[in-house]
Amino acid sequence: MEPEAARLIGAGLATLGMIGAGLGVGQVWANYFNALARNPAARESIGANIWIGFAVTEAIAIFSLVVALLILFG
């Protein structure tokens, strides 16, 4: 296998982490809306937590992208 082909395959595999991040973000927001539907008065108490959960989950996608770019251009 040529080194360039191995590099492209590795970068493609590194981006698989974005699938999990996409599913995670969907779960975070789905559960947030479910909680609001059950108890609208809890909006203020879970508002900060939802953004922290979103940011942590989205960070996984950013790390995955950085690793893929490092493999391609590093």
Residue frames relative to the residue before (quaternion, step in Angstrom):
aa qw qx qy qz dx dy dz
M 1.0000 0.0000 0.0000 0.0000 0.00 0.00 0.00
E 0.4549 -0.6933 0.4920 0.2650 3.53 -0.92 0.89
P 0.5983 -0.5875 0.3984 0.3716 3.61 -1.08 0.59
E 0.6396 0.5276 -0.3365 0.4465 3.59 1.02 -0.70
A 0.6427 0.5101 -0.3230 0.4716 3.58 1.00 -0.75
A 0.6457 0.5103 -0.3199 0.4694 3.59 0.99 -0.80
R 0.6331 0.5303 -0.3271 0.4593 3.57 1.04 -0.74
L 0.6754 0.4865 -0.2952 0.4691 3.59 0.92 -0.84
I 0.6422 0.5034 -0.3265 0.4770 3.58 1.00 -0.75
G 0.6545 0.5155 -0.3121 0.4566 3.59 0.96 -0.82
A 0.6564 0.4949 -0.3152 0.4741 3.58 0.97 -0.79
G 0.6383 0.5188 -0.3267 0.4655 3.57 1.03 -0.72
L 0.6662 0.4903 -0.2991 0.4758 3.57 0.97 -0.80
A 0.6210 0.5504 -0.3426 0.4405 3.59 1.09 -0.66
T 0.6721 0.5028 -0.3062 0.4492 3.58 1.09 -0.60
L 0.4527 0.6871 -0.4581 0.3362 3.61 1.23 -0.02
G 0.5471 0.6176 -0.3912 0.4076 3.58 1.21 -0.37
M 0.5866 0.5850 -0.3687 0.4216 3.58 1.17 -0.44
I 0.5683 0.5762 -0.3938 0.4358 3.59 1.14 -0.47
G 0.6793 0.4866 -0.2838 0.4704 3.55 0.89 -0.93
A 0.6445 0.5145 -0.3251 0.4628 3.56 1.02 -0.75
G 0.6402 0.5197 -0.3253 0.4629 3.58 1.00 -0.74
L 0.6553 0.4884 -0.3071 0.4876 3.56 0.98 -0.80
G 0.6534 0.5280 -0.3125 0.4433 3.56 1.00 -0.81
V 0.6458 0.5044 -0.3193 0.4760 3.57 0.97 -0.83
G 0.6370 0.5249 -0.3262 0.4607 3.57 1.00 -0.77
Q 0.6602 0.4999 -0.3034 0.4713 3.57 0.99 -0.80
V 0.6256 0.5428 -0.3419 0.4441 3.59 0.96 -0.81
W 0.7334 0.4238 -0.2502 0.4690 3.57 0.76 -1.01
A 0.6136 0.5425 -0.3554 0.4504 3.60 1.04 -0.66
N 0.6824 0.4705 -0.2889 0.4791 3.57 0.94 -0.83
Y 0.6042 0.5488 -0.3541 0.4564 3.58 1.11 -0.62
F 0.6936 0.4600 -0.2807 0.4780 3.58 0.85 -0.92
N 0.6066 0.5381 -0.3479 0.4706 3.56 1.12 -0.61
A 0.6580 0.4995 -0.3073 0.4724 3.59 0.97 -0.82
L 0.6594 0.4985 -0.3116 0.4686 3.59 0.99 -0.77
A 0.6324 0.5246 -0.3375 0.4593 3.57 1.05 -0.66
R 0.6864 0.4736 -0.2824 0.4741 3.56 1.05 -0.69
N 0.8086 0.0151 0.0382 0.5869 3.57 1.00 -0.84
P 0.1902 -0.8272 0.5183 0.1043 3.63 0.09 1.23
A 0.6017 0.5790 -0.3643 0.4123 3.60 1.13 -0.48
A 0.6348 0.5534 -0.3270 0.4288 3.60 1.19 -0.36
R 0.3361 0.7854 -0.4722 0.2172 3.58 1.26 0.10
E 0.6959 0.4773 -0.2823 0.4563 3.60 0.86 -0.92
S 0.6983 0.4953 -0.2918 0.4265 3.59 0.93 -0.82
I 0.7579 0.3349 -0.2173 0.5159 3.62 1.07 -0.52
G 0.4159 0.7410 -0.4487 0.2769 3.59 1.26 0.02
A 0.6904 0.4574 -0.2874 0.4812 3.60 0.89 -0.88
N 0.6463 0.5401 -0.3268 0.4287 3.57 0.98 -0.80
I 0.6341 0.5348 -0.3460 0.4383 3.57 1.00 -0.70
W 0.6740 0.4847 -0.3050 0.4667 3.59 0.97 -0.75
I 0.6169 0.5182 -0.3506 0.4775 3.59 1.08 -0.61
G 0.6622 0.5019 -0.3037 0.4661 3.58 0.93 -0.85
F 0.6384 0.5207 -0.3167 0.4701 3.55 1.03 -0.80
A 0.6794 0.5000 -0.2960 0.4481 3.59 0.87 -0.93
V 0.6618 0.4954 -0.3150 0.4663 3.58 0.93 -0.83
T 0.6636 0.4966 -0.3065 0.4679 3.57 0.95 -0.82
E 0.6740 0.4863 -0.2939 0.4720 3.57 0.96 -0.81
A 0.5740 0.5893 -0.3808 0.4222 3.60 1.14 -0.52
I 0.5862 0.5697 -0.3733 0.4387 3.59 1.09 -0.61
A 0.6582 0.4973 -0.3117 0.4715 3.59 0.96 -0.81
I 0.6498 0.5100 -0.3230 0.4619 3.58 0.98 -0.77
F 0.6373 0.5099 -0.3286 0.4752 3.60 1.00 -0.78
S 0.6368 0.5282 -0.3219 0.4602 3.56 0.99 -0.80
L 0.6569 0.5016 -0.3034 0.4741 3.57 0.96 -0.84
V 0.6496 0.5155 -0.3205 0.4578 3.60 0.94 -0.84
V 0.6477 0.5029 -0.3276 0.4694 3.59 0.94 -0.82
A 0.6498 0.5103 -0.3235 0.4612 3.59 0.93 -0.82
L 0.6726 0.4850 -0.3023 0.4702 3.60 0.94 -0.80
L 0.6259 0.5249 -0.3367 0.4683 3.57 1.08 -0.67
I 0.6348 0.5140 -0.3295 0.4736 3.56 1.05 -0.73
L 0.6949 0.4870 -0.2839 0.4464 3.59 0.91 -0.91
F 0.8357 0.2309 -0.0777 0.4922 3.56 0.76 -1.04
G 0.5540 0.6483 -0.3776 0.3608 3.58 1.26 -0.04
